[in-house]
């Protein structure tokens, strides 16, 4: 009888051990499923992040390009202003030279008249 009850206890322990192992297996499977779900969720977040990152990079590139265009536009505007100032300066010099030429023409005309008078007299 002792042998029978020892066998029963042994069988009972084996059954409990198997149940515990099955329970552990179920828990591990549940953890694996949760991990896979978490990984998929993170992957989908990363999938969404990549285009957002690309969008941010494109915005950054657009901003840099816009800034560069603004710098070039400013340089162009400054150059136009400089050219206008030089044109005004050249026009002023031209007017001054024309005035000097007119003065010299009148001096030459006066000298020619004086020369003619001296040749006549």
Steps between C-alpha positions, in 0.01 A plus 500: 500500500786731578631431153164583344465828684861589420427432133186711522697780659771464237237507222332792669835689514568420134156631405550817706847542353362463145220748580758746633714452188196548273404809698856632466490426127169688467644795689808504277282480187291793630819699567629420151168616347516823702861556394411442135208743529730758661761450228235538228365810670848650520568403138181673390599805703840492329329464161306813581815665631707448186274708274466758777877506524525531122245779518708674767814458287318641196375793708853559626636486144222734383582741784870494413420554132264785587765656724758463223258660251438785744875553535543496120202734460652741754834488317320567172305788654821647646670466162208673327519783753876531445448506123236775534735703720784457250270594212401818688867569572592450133211724391620770742857470368369516144305817579814649661710406194239647265505823704884506488485435125249784456731730702799397292296549180408851610864572595615367161235710324613810694864424415413453133323838498798660672736330256298629205507854644875478550549373145285782360670764703 
